[in-house]
């Protein structure tokens, strides 16, 4: 996935579309062990919601890739 790609939310019954904005990295605060664990989420602009939100990258698919 590249910034600007048109993506579809696989969880959406209506097939909600958005624009991929990039990957965001978070530190895992729920780890029981004292390890530095991180996880990544995709940031997507959702025009229907008029906002940017995060979603697991495996829950979106590219509909139209940018060049």
N, CA, C and O atoms as CSV, one atom per row, in Angstrom:
chain,resi,resn,atom,element,x,y,z
A,1,UNK,N,N,0.833,-1.177,0.000
A,1,UNK,CA,C,0.000,0.000,0.000
A,1,UNK,C,C,0.881,1.245,0.000
A,1,UNK,O,O,1.914,1.306,0.667
A,2,UNK,N,N,0.433,2.239,-0.777
A,2,UNK,CA,C,1.148,3.507,-0.848
A,2,UNK,C,C,0.203,4.643,-0.468
A,2,UNK,O,O,-1.013,4.544,-0.630
A,3,UNK,N,N,0.790,5.722,0.040
A,3,UNK,CA,C,0.002,6.895,0.388
A,3,UNK,C,C,-0.776,7.352,-0.849
A,3,UNK,O,O,-0.219,7.479,-1.939
A,4,UNK,N,N,-2.067,7.593,-0.655
A,4,UNK,CA,C,-2.929,8.038,-1.745
A,4,UNK,C,C,-3.738,6.930,-2.389
A,4,UNK,O,O,-4.641,7.214,-3.176
A,5,UNK,N,N,-3.442,5.673,-2.077
A,5,UNK,CA,C,-4.219,4.554,-2.629
A,5,UNK,C,C,-5.662,4.615,-2.147
A,5,UNK,O,O,-5.930,4.968,-0.999
A,6,UNK,N,N,-6.577,4.271,-3.028
A,6,UNK,CA,C,-7.980,4.136,-2.655
A,6,UNK,C,C,-8.154,2.747,-2.055
A,6,UNK,O,O,-7.809,1.747,-2.686
A,7,UNK,N,N,-8.692,2.682,-0.831
A,7,UNK,CA,C,-8.842,1.408,-0.133
A,7,UNK,C,C,-10.299,1.176,0.270
A,7,UNK,O,O,-11.097,2.108,0.370
A,8,UNK,N,N,-10.615,-0.103,0.496
A,8,UNK,CA,C,-11.956,-0.486,0.940
A,8,UNK,C,C,-11.847,-1.154,2.296
A,8,UNK,O,O,-10.955,-1.970,2.529
A,9,UNK,N,N,-12.761,-0.802,3.191
A,9,UNK,CA,C,-12.839,-1.420,4.510
A,9,UNK,C,C,-13.534,-2.771,4.356
A,9,UNK,O,O,-14.720,-2.821,4.029
A,10,UNK,N,N,-12.809,-3.863,4.588
A,10,UNK,CA,C,-13.367,-5.212,4.437
A,10,UNK,C,C,-14.471,-5.500,5.449
A,10,UNK,O,O,-15.316,-6.361,5.206
A,11,UNK,N,N,-14.478,-4.791,6.585
A,11,UNK,CA,C,-15.491,-5.018,7.618
A,11,UNK,C,C,-16.798,-4.288,7.347
A,11,UNK,O,O,-17.816,-4.570,7.977
A,12,UNK,N,N,-16.766,-3.358,6.416
A,12,UNK,CA,C,-17.944,-2.540,6.140
A,12,UNK,C,C,-18.924,-3.284,5.241
A,12,UNK,O,O,-18.542,-3.790,4.186
A,13,UNK,N,N,-20.178,-3.351,5.656
A,13,UNK,CA,C,-21.198,-3.996,4.828
A,13,UNK,C,C,-21.462,-3.201,3.554
A,13,UNK,O,O,-21.834,-3.770,2.528
A,14,UNK,N,N,-21.269,-1.878,3.621
A,14,UNK,CA,C,-21.497,-1.006,2.465
A,14,UNK,C,C,-20.255,-0.861,1.603
A,14,UNK,O,O,-20.303,-0.202,0.565
A,15,UNK,N,N,-19.141,-1.464,2.012
A,15,UNK,CA,C,-17.902,-1.350,1.251
A,15,UNK,C,C,-17.301,0.037,1.335
A,15,UNK,O,O,-16.883,0.604,0.326
A,16,UNK,N,N,-17.257,0.586,2.551
A,16,UNK,CA,C,-16.763,1.942,2.771
A,16,UNK,C,C,-15.382,2.144,2.143
A,16,UNK,O,O,-14.487,1.316,2.313
A,17,UNK,N,N,-15.221,3.252,1.417
A,17,UNK,CA,C,-13.970,3.574,0.745
A,17,UNK,C,C,-13.242,4.683,1.476
A,17,UNK,O,O,-13.861,5.534,2.115
A,18,UNK,N,N,-11.911,4.667,1.375
A,18,UNK,CA,C,-11.100,5.698,1.992
A,18,UNK,C,C,-9.788,5.867,1.262
A,18,UNK,O,O,-9.497,5.141,0.311
A,19,UNK,N,N,-9.002,6.820,1.704
A,19,UNK,CA,C,-7.698,7.100,1.112
A,19,UNK,C,C,-6.622,6.767,2.137
A,19,UNK,O,O,-6.616,7.309,3.242
A,20,UNK,N,N,-5.716,5.874,1.763
A,20,UNK,CA,C,-4.640,5.436,2.645
A,20,UNK,C,C,-3.667,6.588,2.875
A,20,UNK,O,O,-3.151,7.179,1.927
A,21,UNK,N,N,-3.421,6.902,4.163
A,21,UNK,CA,C,-2.570,8.031,4.538
A,21,UNK,C,C,-1.194,7.592,5.041
A,21,UNK,O,O,-0.267,8.401,5.080
A,22,UNK,N,N,-1.050,6.326,5.425
A,22,UNK,CA,C,0.237,5.838,5.921
A,22,UNK,C,C,0.056,4.847,7.052
A,22,UNK,O,O,-1.062,4.446,7.377
A,23,UNK,N,N,1.180,4.457,7.649
A,23,UNK,CA,C,1.191,3.499,8.767
A,23,UNK,C,C,1.577,4.253,10.032
A,23,UNK,O,O,2.495,5.073,10.025
A,24,UNK,N,N,0.871,3.968,11.105
A,24,UNK,CA,C,1.164,4.571,12.407
A,24,UNK,C,C,1.625,3.459,13.354
A,24,UNK,O,O,1.028,2.383,13.378
A,25,UNK,N,N,2.669,3.707,14.123
A,25,UNK,CA,C,3.237,2.721,15.043
A,25,UNK,C,C,2.905,3.132,16.466
A,25,UNK,O,O,3.102,4.283,16.855
A,26,UNK,N,N,2.397,2.174,17.239
A,26,UNK,CA,C,2.027,2.404,18.637
A,26,UNK,C,C,2.806,1.450,19.530
A,26,UNK,O,O,3.111,0.324,19.139
A,27,UNK,N,N,3.126,1.914,20.737
A,27,UNK,CA,C,3.731,1.039,21.736
A,27,UNK,C,C,2.611,0.269,22.420
A,27,UNK,O,O,1.585,0.843,22.786
A,28,UNK,N,N,2.810,-1.026,22.590
A,28,UNK,CA,C,1.817,-1.886,23.219
A,28,UNK,C,C,1.849,-1.669,24.727
A,28,UNK,O,O,2.825,-2.031,25.383
A,29,UNK,N,N,0.799,-1.085,25.277
A,29,UNK,CA,C,0.749,-0.808,26.714
A,29,UNK,C,C,0.095,-1.922,27.518
A,29,UNK,O,O,0.055,-1.860,28.746
A,30,UNK,N,N,-0.416,-2.936,26.838
A,30,UNK,CA,C,-1.109,-4.012,27.549
A,30,UNK,C,C,-0.225,-5.236,27.747
A,30,UNK,O,O,-0.696,-6.281,28.197
A,31,UNK,N,N,1.056,-5.107,27.409
A,31,UNK,CA,C,1.968,-6.231,27.539
A,31,UNK,C,C,2.199,-6.556,29.018
A,31,UNK,O,O,2.469,-5.662,29.820
A,32,UNK,N,N,2.092,-7.826,29.367
A,32,UNK,CA,C,2.323,-8.262,30.743
A,32,UNK,C,C,3.807,-8.311,31.071
A,32,UNK,O,O,4.195,-8.217,32.235
A,33,UNK,N,N,4.625,-8.457,30.055
A,33,UNK,CA,C,6.065,-8.511,30.251
A,33,UNK,C,C,6.659,-7.134,29.953
A,33,UNK,O,O,6.064,-6.330,29.236
A,34,UNK,N,N,7.810,-6.885,30.499
A,34,UNK,CA,C,8.472,-5.586,30.302
A,34,UNK,C,C,9.282,-5.602,29.005
A,34,UNK,O,O,10.495,-5.389,29.019
A,35,UNK,N,N,8.612,-5.851,27.900
A,35,UNK,CA,C,9.279,-5.829,26.595
A,35,UNK,C,C,8.795,-4.608,25.826
A,35,UNK,O,O,7.681,-4.127,26.033
A,36,UNK,N,N,9.634,-4.126,24.954
A,36,UNK,CA,C,9.234,-3.039,24.070
A,36,UNK,C,C,8.533,-3.644,22.861
A,36,UNK,O,O,9.179,-3.997,21.874
A,37,UNK,N,N,7.227,-3.763,22.937
A,37,UNK,CA,C,6.458,-4.326,21.843
A,37,UNK,C,C,5.666,-3.211,21.168
A,37,UNK,O,O,5.136,-2.314,21.825
A,38,UNK,N,N,5.600,-3.289,19.857
A,38,UNK,CA,C,4.913,-2.273,19.078
A,38,UNK,C,C,3.932,-2.935,18.122
A,38,UNK,O,O,4.086,-4.104,17.768
A,39,UNK,N,N,2.931,-2.183,17.711
A,39,UNK,CA,C,2.030,-2.673,16.667
A,39,UNK,C,C,1.739,-1.535,15.707
A,39,UNK,O,O,1.873,-0.360,16.049
A,40,UNK,N,N,1.344,-1.902,14.511
A,40,UNK,CA,C,1.109,-0.928,13.457
A,40,UNK,C,C,-0.355,-0.927,13.041
A,40,UNK,O,O,-1.020,-1.963,13.039
A,41,UNK,N,N,-0.839,0.250,12.693
A,41,UNK,CA,C,-2.190,0.408,12.150
A,41,UNK,C,C,-2.103,1.287,10.917
A,41,UNK,O,O,-1.233,2.151,10.817
A,42,UNK,N,N,-2.998,1.063,9.993
A,42,UNK,CA,C,-3.094,1.929,8.821
A,42,UNK,C,C,-3.911,3.160,9.194
A,42,UNK,O,O,-4.912,3.056,9.904
A,43,UNK,N,N,-3.482,4.322,8.716
A,43,UNK,CA,C,-4.264,5.547,8.869
A,43,UNK,C,C,-4.976,5.788,7.547
A,43,UNK,O,O,-4.360,5.786,6.481
A,44,UNK,N,N,-6.278,5.994,7.637
A,44,UNK,CA,C,-7.098,6.157,6.436
A,44,UNK,C,C,-8.002,7.367,6.614
A,44,UNK,O,O,-8.579,7.572,7.681
A,45,UNK,N,N,-8.122,8.173,5.549
A,45,UNK,CA,C,-9.115,9.249,5.547
A,45,UNK,C,C,-10.408,8.661,5.011
A,45,UNK,O,O,-10.448,8.155,3.890
A,46,UNK,N,N,-11.471,8.727,5.816
A,46,UNK,CA,C,-12.785,8.208,5.449
A,46,UNK,C,C,-13.688,9.385,5.066
A,46,UNK,O,O,-14.185,10.078,5.953
A,47,UNK,N,N,-13.912,9.629,3.767
A,47,UNK,CA,C,-14.718,10.775,3.337
A,47,UNK,C,C,-16.142,10.782,3.902
A,47,UNK,O,O,-16.664,11.848,4.230
A,48,UNK,N,N,-16.770,9.621,4.018
A,48,UNK,CA,C,-18.133,9.573,4.557
A,48,UNK,C,C,-18.183,10.033,6.005
A,48,UNK,O,O,-19.166,10.636,6.435
A,49,UNK,N,N,-17.133,9.752,6.752
A,49,UNK,CA,C,-17.056,10.155,8.163
A,49,UNK,C,C,-16.441,11.550,8.311
A,49,UNK,O,O,-16.554,12.181,9.363
A,50,UNK,N,N,-15.793,12.019,7.247
A,50,UNK,CA,C,-15.081,13.297,7.237
A,50,UNK,C,C,-13.989,13.365,8.297
A,50,UNK,O,O,-13.817,14.388,8.961
A,51,UNK,N,N,-13.245,12.252,8.452
A,51,UNK,CA,C,-12.140,12.235,9.414
A,51,UNK,C,C,-11.152,11.129,9.086
A,51,UNK,O,O,-11.446,10.202,8.333
A,52,UNK,N,N,-9.956,11.259,9.683
A,52,UNK,CA,C,-8.921,10.242,9.567
A,52,UNK,C,C,-9.064,9.301,10.749
A,52,UNK,O,O,-9.286,9.737,11.879
A,53,UNK,N,N,-8.937,8.005,10.483
A,53,UNK,CA,C,-9.011,7.014,11.550
A,53,UNK,C,C,-7.990,5.918,11.323
A,53,UNK,O,O,-7.427,5.793,10.236
A,54,UNK,N,N,-7.756,5.123,12.358
A,54,UNK,CA,C,-6.836,3.995,12.228
A,54,UNK,C,C,-7.627,2.703,12.108
A,54,UNK,O,O,-8.741,2.584,12.619
A,55,UNK,N,N,-7.027,1.741,11.422
A,55,UNK,CA,C,-7.641,0.435,11.211
A,55,UNK,C,C,-6.515,-0.572,11.008
A,55,UNK,O,O,-5.452,-0.222,10.497
A,56,UNK,N,N,-6.743,-1.808,11.403
A,56,UNK,CA,C,-5.757,-2.852,11.150
A,56,UNK,C,C,-5.542,-2.953,9.645
A,56,UNK,O,O,-6.503,-2.978,8.876
A,57,UNK,N,N,-4.285,-3.012,9.231
A,57,UNK,CA,C,-3.962,-3.029,7.802
A,57,UNK,C,C,-4.551,-4.235,7.084
A,57,UNK,O,O,-4.843,-4.161,5.890
A,58,UNK,N,N,-4.729,-5.341,7.792
A,58,UNK,CA,C,-5.303,-6.530,7.147
A,58,UNK,C,C,-6.811,-6.400,6.935
A,58,UNK,O,O,-7.415,-7.268,6.305
A,59,UNK,N,N,-7.424,-5.344,7.443
A,59,UNK,CA,C,-8.859,-5.146,7.265
A,59,UNK,C,C,-9.197,-4.176,6.153
A,59,UNK,O,O,-10.355,-3.794,5.982
A,60,UNK,N,N,-8.169,-3.770,5.385
A,60,UNK,CA,C,-8.416,-2.930,4.211
A,60,UNK,C,C,-7.756,-3.558,2.998
A,60,UNK,O,O,-6.779,-4.296,3.121
A,61,UNK,N,N,-8.303,-3.258,1.819
A,61,UNK,CA,C,-7.695,-3.733,0.580
A,61,UNK,C,C,-7.636,-2.595,-0.423
A,61,UNK,O,O,-8.514,-1.732,-0.455
A,62,UNK,N,N,-6.592,-2.601,-1.240
A,62,UNK,CA,C,-6.411,-1.562,-2.246
A,62,UNK,C,C,-7.391,-1.789,-3.384
A,62,UNK,O,O,-7.468,-2.881,-3.946
A,63,UNK,N,N,-8.140,-0.739,-3.718
A,63,UNK,CA,C,-9.078,-0.775,-4.837
A,63,UNK,C,C,-8.429,-0.160,-6.066
A,63,UNK,O,O,-8.567,-0.682,-7.172
A,64,UNK,N,N,-7.718,0.954,-5.873
A,64,UNK,CA,C,-7.052,1.658,-6.965
A,64,UNK,C,C,-5.720,2.194,-6.450
A,64,UNK,O,O,-5.690,3.062,-5.578
A,65,UNK,N,N,-4.626,1.677,-6.989
A,65,UNK,CA,C,-3.302,2.082,-6.530
A,65,UNK,C,C,-2.843,3.352,-7.243
A,65,UNK,O,O,-3.157,3.570,-8.413
A,66,UNK,N,N,-2.099,4.179,-6.522
A,66,UNK,CA,C,-1.498,5.362,-7.130
A,66,UNK,C,C,-0.228,4.954,-7.870
A,66,UNK,O,O,0.364,3.915,-7.579
A,67,UNK,N,N,0.175,5.764,-8.810
A,67,UNK,CA,C,1.392,5.455,-9.589
A,67,UNK,C,C,2.635,5.817,-8.848
A,67,UNK,O,O,3.737,5.623,-9.359
